[in-house]
Structures are given as C-alpha cells and as structure tokens.
C-alpha cells in the first residue's frame, strides 16, 4: 500500500488538515495519516519510496498532529455544545435521540468526562467522535481541552514513532490496519443494528408516554 501522494509531497499540510478533519468527526484513519507521516521521517522509507527525497522532521509531525487534532476536537465540541439540544428538538426522532439522552450524557460527562475523553482519544473509531458527545454533555471546556490534549499527545506520538521505527516496512503495517478496519466495521455494524433496535423501542415508548401526558392535560 503506497501512501497518498499529497501526504508524501505536502506532509506537514496534509497532517494538519487531515487531523483537523478527523477530530471533527470525519472518519479519516489517523493510523495511516500519522503513522504514514512518521514513516516519511525515516530515511529508509524515503529512500525506497520517494526517490531519495528529504525525510520529514518527526518532532514537527508530532506537534502539528497534536495541534490539528486539538483544533478539530474543539470544533466538534462547540458544535455539540451549541447545537446539540436544538438538533435533538428538530431531528432527534430521526436519529433516535431524546432530551433524556442529553440529560444522561451531561450527568455522565460531569462525573466521568475526564477518563472518557482521555481514554477515548486512544481508542480507534471512538477517538474520532468523542468530542461531539462531550460538547452535548456540556463538559467544562478547559477540562475537555486538558484531557483531550493529553490523550491526543499520547496517540499521535505513539503512531508517529511507530511509523518512524517501521520505516520501509510501513506498507505492511498499513495493510494490516486496513484489514483490521474491515473487521472492526463488520462488528460495529452488528452492534449498531442491535443498539438501534433497542433505541427505537425506548424512544417510541418515551414519546408515546409524552403524548399521553399531553392528551390528559
């Protein structure tokens, strides 16, 4: 698996833009973005794959990856915090969400927001979307930023160093990530289907109860 040409040719810009997008809930695999950028810092990878170009700087890649991820995370957080409840009012019935869900999310993040955000930043797939519920749960913004940055720093550093150490073997690593992604996707679809079935029953019951109260009043 060859790295995308724009990542090879514009590694710093690509890392910055792609990490922002991923943290804004766009499903772009940071394993390939950051890991690939780390590989581009290895002279062995550059010599074999880019016709003897100059390696990127590993420290710069890590810093840019962290900054981009934090920016994207705050964008998603603000969207969740400012538009979450309004979106549920208007579109909640289409995505099986109710106000009680947001109340529970707010309470949960108030009690466990720090470990959820910190650990979530290091879990594939979850890390892409964790900022949105944190915002909808109205997690305190400074705490959100601190724990997000810590988790992001760990994740980005590990991936970049891994890519750097793999060097010209990174293509094999990238293929493994792709195959694992298919397995995760299949499992996720099954889990989502079960979850949606239970959510549909719950929301139907809650909205039915609300209508009943409305009629009696």
C-alpha positions as a Markdown table, in Angstrom:
| # | Residue | x | y | z |
|---|---|---|---|---|
| 1 | Unk | 0.0 | 0.0 | 0.0 |
| 2 | Unk | 1.5 | 3.3 | -1.1 |
| 3 | Unk | 0.9 | 6.5 | 0.8 |
| 4 | Unk | -1.3 | 9.1 | -0.8 |
| 5 | Unk | 0.8 | 11.4 | -3.0 |
| 6 | Unk | -0.4 | 14.6 | -1.2 |
| 7 | Unk | 0.8 | 13.1 | 2.1 |
| 8 | Unk | 4.2 | 12.4 | 0.6 |
| 9 | Unk | 4.5 | 15.8 | -1.2 |
| 10 | Unk | 2.9 | 18.0 | 1.5 |
| 11 | Unk | 3.4 | 16.1 | 4.7 |
| 12 | Unk | 3.0 | 18.9 | 7.2 |
| 13 | Unk | 0.0 | 20.5 | 5.5 |
| 14 | Unk | -1.6 | 17.1 | 5.0 |
| 15 | Unk | -1.1 | 16.1 | 8.6 |
| 16 | Unk | -2.6 | 19.4 | 9.8 |
| 17 | Unk | -5.6 | 19.3 | 7.6 |
| 18 | Unk | -6.4 | 15.6 | 8.0 |
| 19 | Unk | -6.1 | 15.6 | 11.8 |
| 20 | Unk | -8.5 | 18.6 | 12.0 |
| 21 | Unk | -11.0 | 16.8 | 9.8 |
| 22 | Unk | -10.7 | 13.5 | 11.7 |
| 23 | Unk | -11.3 | 15.2 | 15.0 |
| 24 | Unk | -14.3 | 17.0 | 13.5 |
| 25 | Unk | -15.9 | 13.5 | 13.2 |
| 26 | Unk | -14.8 | 12.8 | 9.6 |
| 27 | Unk | -13.7 | 9.2 | 9.6 |
| 28 | Unk | -10.1 | 9.6 | 8.4 |
| 29 | Unk | -7.8 | 6.9 | 9.9 |
| 30 | Unk | -5.1 | 8.6 | 11.9 |
| 31 | Unk | -3.3 | 5.3 | 11.9 |
| 32 | Unk | -2.4 | 6.0 | 8.3 |
| 33 | Unk | -2.1 | 9.7 | 8.5 |
| 34 | Unk | 0.1 | 10.0 | 11.5 |
| 35 | Unk | 1.8 | 6.6 | 11.0 |
| 36 | Unk | 2.5 | 7.4 | 7.4 |
| 37 | Unk | 3.9 | 10.8 | 8.3 |
| 38 | Unk | 6.1 | 9.1 | 10.9 |
| 39 | Unk | 7.4 | 6.7 | 8.2 |
| 40 | Unk | 8.1 | 9.7 | 6.0 |
| 41 | Unk | 10.5 | 10.9 | 8.7 |
| 42 | Unk | 12.5 | 7.7 | 8.3 |
| 43 | Unk | 15.4 | 7.9 | 5.8 |
| 44 | Unk | 14.8 | 4.2 | 4.9 |
| 45 | Unk | 11.2 | 4.8 | 3.9 |
| 46 | Unk | 12.1 | 8.0 | 1.9 |
| 47 | Unk | 14.9 | 6.3 | 0.0 |
| 48 | Unk | 12.7 | 3.4 | -1.0 |
| 49 | Unk | 9.5 | 5.2 | -1.8 |
| 50 | Unk | 10.2 | 8.8 | -2.8 |
| 51 | Unk | 13.3 | 8.5 | -5.0 |
| 52 | Unk | 15.8 | 9.8 | -2.4 |
| 53 | Unk | 13.9 | 12.8 | -1.1 |
| 54 | Unk | 14.5 | 14.5 | 2.2 |
| 55 | Unk | 12.9 | 12.9 | 5.3 |
| 56 | Unk | 10.3 | 15.0 | 7.3 |
| 57 | Unk | 11.0 | 16.0 | 10.9 |
| 58 | Unk | 9.5 | 13.6 | 13.4 |
| 59 | Unk | 9.1 | 16.3 | 16.2 |
| 60 | Unk | 7.4 | 18.6 | 13.7 |
| 61 | Unk | 5.0 | 15.9 | 12.6 |
| 62 | Unk | 4.0 | 15.1 | 16.2 |
| 63 | Unk | 3.5 | 18.8 | 17.1 |
| 64 | Unk | 1.4 | 19.5 | 14.0 |
| 65 | Unk | -0.6 | 16.4 | 14.5 |
| 66 | Unk | -1.4 | 17.3 | 18.1 |
| 67 | Unk | -2.3 | 20.9 | 17.2 |
| 68 | Unk | -4.5 | 19.9 | 14.3 |
| 69 | Unk | -6.3 | 17.3 | 16.4 |
| 70 | Unk | -7.0 | 19.7 | 19.3 |
| 71 | Unk | -8.4 | 22.3 | 16.9 |
| 72 | Unk | -10.7 | 19.8 | 15.2 |
| 73 | Unk | -11.7 | 18.5 | 18.6 |
| 74 | Unk | -12.8 | 21.9 | 19.8 |
| 75 | Unk | -14.8 | 22.5 | 16.6 |
| 76 | Unk | -16.7 | 19.3 | 17.2 |
| 77 | Unk | -17.1 | 20.1 | 20.9 |
| 78 | Unk | -18.6 | 23.6 | 20.1 |
| 79 | Unk | -21.0 | 22.1 | 17.5 |
| 80 | Unk | -22.2 | 19.5 | 20.1 |
| 81 | Unk | -22.5 | 22.1 | 22.9 |
| 82 | Unk | -24.2 | 24.9 | 20.9 |
| 83 | Unk | -26.4 | 22.9 | 18.6 |
| 84 | Unk | -26.9 | 19.6 | 20.4 |
| 85 | Unk | -30.2 | 20.2 | 22.1 |
| 86 | Unk | -31.7 | 22.2 | 19.3 |
| 87 | Unk | -30.7 | 19.4 | 16.9 |
| 88 | Unk | -32.4 | 16.9 | 19.1 |
| 89 | Unk | -35.6 | 19.0 | 19.2 |
| 90 | Unk | -35.7 | 19.1 | 15.4 |
| 91 | Unk | -34.1 | 15.9 | 14.3 |
| 92 | Unk | -34.0 | 13.7 | 17.4 |
| 93 | Unk | -36.8 | 11.4 | 16.3 |
| 94 | Unk | -34.9 | 10.6 | 13.1 |
| 95 | Unk | -31.7 | 9.5 | 14.9 |
| 96 | Unk | -33.5 | 8.0 | 18.0 |
| 97 | Unk | -32.4 | 10.7 | 20.5 |
| 98 | Unk | -34.4 | 12.4 | 23.2 |
| 99 | Unk | -33.8 | 15.1 | 25.7 |
| 100 | Unk | -33.4 | 12.5 | 28.5 |
| 101 | Unk | -30.5 | 11.1 | 26.5 |
| 102 | Unk | -28.8 | 14.5 | 26.6 |
| 103 | Unk | -29.6 | 14.8 | 30.3 |
| 104 | Unk | -27.9 | 11.5 | 30.9 |
| 105 | Unk | -24.9 | 12.4 | 28.8 |
| 106 | Unk | -24.5 | 15.7 | 30.6 |
| 107 | Unk | -24.6 | 13.9 | 34.0 |
| 108 | Unk | -22.2 | 11.1 | 32.8 |
| 109 | Unk | -19.6 | 13.5 | 31.4 |
| 110 | Unk | -19.9 | 15.6 | 34.6 |
| 111 | Unk | -18.9 | 12.5 | 36.6 |
| 112 | Unk | -16.6 | 10.6 | 34.2 |
| 113 | Unk | -15.8 | 13.1 | 31.5 |
| 114 | Unk | -12.1 | 13.2 | 32.1 |
| 115 | Unk | -11.3 | 9.5 | 31.8 |
| 116 | Unk | -13.8 | 9.1 | 29.0 |
| 117 | Unk | -12.2 | 11.8 | 26.9 |
| 118 | Unk | -8.6 | 10.8 | 27.9 |
| 119 | Unk | -9.1 | 7.1 | 27.1 |
| 120 | Unk | -11.4 | 7.7 | 24.2 |
| 121 | Unk | -8.6 | 9.6 | 22.5 |
| 122 | Unk | -6.5 | 6.4 | 22.3 |
| 123 | Unk | -9.3 | 4.1 | 21.0 |
| 124 | Unk | -9.6 | 3.7 | 17.2 |
| 125 | Unk | -13.0 | 4.9 | 15.8 |
| 126 | Unk | -14.1 | 6.2 | 19.3 |
| 127 | Unk | -11.5 | 8.9 | 19.2 |
| 128 | Unk | -13.0 | 10.4 | 16.0 |
| 129 | Unk | -16.4 | 11.1 | 17.6 |
| 130 | Unk | -15.7 | 11.6 | 21.3 |
| 131 | Unk | -15.7 | 15.4 | 21.1 |
| 132 | Unk | -19.4 | 15.6 | 20.0 |
| 133 | Unk | -21.0 | 13.9 | 23.0 |
| 134 | Unk | -18.6 | 15.8 | 25.3 |
| 135 | Unk | -20.0 | 19.0 | 23.9 |
| 136 | Unk | -23.6 | 17.8 | 24.0 |
| 137 | Unk | -22.9 | 16.7 | 27.6 |
| 138 | Unk | -21.7 | 20.2 | 28.4 |
| 139 | Unk | -18.3 | 19.1 | 29.7 |
| 140 | Unk | -16.4 | 22.0 | 31.1 |
| 141 | Unk | -14.3 | 23.4 | 28.1 |
| 142 | Unk | -11.0 | 23.8 | 30.0 |
| 143 | Unk | -11.2 | 20.2 | 31.4 |
| 144 | Unk | -12.1 | 19.0 | 27.9 |
| 145 | Unk | -9.1 | 20.7 | 26.4 |
| 146 | Unk | -6.7 | 19.4 | 29.0 |
| 147 | Unk | -7.7 | 15.8 | 28.9 |
| 148 | Unk | -8.2 | 15.8 | 25.1 |
| 149 | Unk | -4.7 | 17.2 | 24.6 |
| 150 | Unk | -3.1 | 14.6 | 26.9 |
| 151 | Unk | -4.9 | 11.7 | 25.1 |
| 152 | Unk | -4.1 | 13.2 | 21.7 |
| 153 | Unk | -0.5 | 13.7 | 22.5 |
| 154 | Unk | -0.1 | 10.1 | 23.6 |
| 155 | Unk | -1.9 | 8.7 | 20.5 |
| 156 | Unk | -0.1 | 10.9 | 18.0 |
| 157 | Unk | 3.3 | 10.3 | 19.5 |
| 158 | Unk | 2.9 | 6.5 | 19.6 |
| 159 | Unk | 1.7 | 6.4 | 16.0 |
| 160 | Unk | 4.4 | 8.7 | 14.6 |
| 161 | Unk | 7.2 | 6.9 | 16.5 |
| 162 | Unk | 5.8 | 3.5 | 15.3 |
| 163 | Unk | 5.7 | 4.7 | 11.7 |
| 164 | Unk | 9.2 | 6.1 | 12.1 |
| 165 | Unk | 10.6 | 2.8 | 13.5 |
| 166 | Unk | 8.8 | 0.7 | 10.9 |
| 167 | Unk | 10.4 | 2.8 | 8.1 |
| 168 | Unk | 10.3 | 1.0 | 4.8 |
| 169 | Unk | 8.1 | -1.8 | 6.4 |
| 170 | Unk | 5.3 | 0.7 | 7.0 |
| 171 | Unk | 3.4 | -0.6 | 3.9 |
| 172 | Unk | 2.9 | -4.0 | 5.6 |
| 173 | Unk | 1.7 | -2.2 | 8.7 |
| 174 | Unk | -0.7 | -0.1 | 6.7 |
| 175 | Unk | -2.2 | -3.2 | 5.0 |
| 176 | Unk | -2.8 | -4.7 | 8.5 |
| 177 | Unk | -4.6 | -1.6 | 9.6 |
| 178 | Unk | -6.8 | -1.8 | 6.5 |
| 179 | Unk | -7.7 | -5.4 | 7.1 |
| 180 | Unk | -8.4 | -4.7 | 10.8 |
| 181 | Unk | -10.6 | -1.8 | 9.8 |
| 182 | Unk | -12.9 | -4.1 | 7.8 |
| 183 | Unk | -13.2 | -6.5 | 10.8 |
| 184 | Unk | -14.0 | -3.5 | 13.1 |
| 185 | Unk | -16.5 | -2.2 | 10.6 |
| 186 | Unk | -18.4 | -5.5 | 10.4 |
| 187 | Unk | -18.5 | -5.8 | 14.2 |
| 188 | Unk | -19.6 | -2.2 | 14.5 |
| 189 | Unk | -22.5 | -2.7 | 12.0 |
| 190 | Unk | -23.8 | -5.6 | 14.1 |
| 191 | Unk | -23.5 | -3.7 | 17.3 |
| 192 | Unk | -25.1 | -0.6 | 15.8 |
| 193 | Unk | -28.0 | -2.7 | 14.5 |
| 194 | Unk | -28.7 | -4.1 | 17.9 |
| 195 | Unk | -28.3 | -0.7 | 19.6 |
| 196 | Unk | -30.8 | 0.9 | 17.1 |
| 197 | Unk | -33.4 | -1.7 | 17.7 |
| 198 | Unk | -33.3 | -1.1 | 21.5 |
| 199 | Unk | -33.1 | 2.7 | 21.0 |
| 200 | Unk | -36.2 | 2.5 | 18.7 |
| 201 | Unk | -38.2 | 0.7 | 21.3 |
| 202 | Unk | -37.0 | 3.1 | 24.1 |
| 203 | Unk | -37.7 | 6.3 | 22.1 |
| 204 | Unk | -41.1 | 5.0 | 20.9 |
| 205 | Unk | -42.1 | 4.3 | 24.5 |
| 206 | Unk | -40.8 | 7.7 | 25.8 |
| 207 | Unk | -42.5 | 9.7 | 23.0 |
| 208 | Unk | -45.7 | 7.7 | 23.4 |
| 209 | Unk | -45.7 | 8.5 | 27.1 |
| 210 | Unk | -45.2 | 12.2 | 26.5 |
| 211 | Unk | -48.1 | 12.3 | 24.1 |
| 212 | Unk | -50.3 | 10.5 | 26.6 |
| 213 | Unk | -49.5 | 13.2 | 29.3 |
| 214 | Unk | -50.2 | 15.9 | 26.7 |
| 215 | Unk | -53.6 | 14.5 | 25.9 |
| 216 | Unk | -54.6 | 14.1 | 29.6 |
| 217 | Unk | -53.6 | 17.7 | 30.3 |
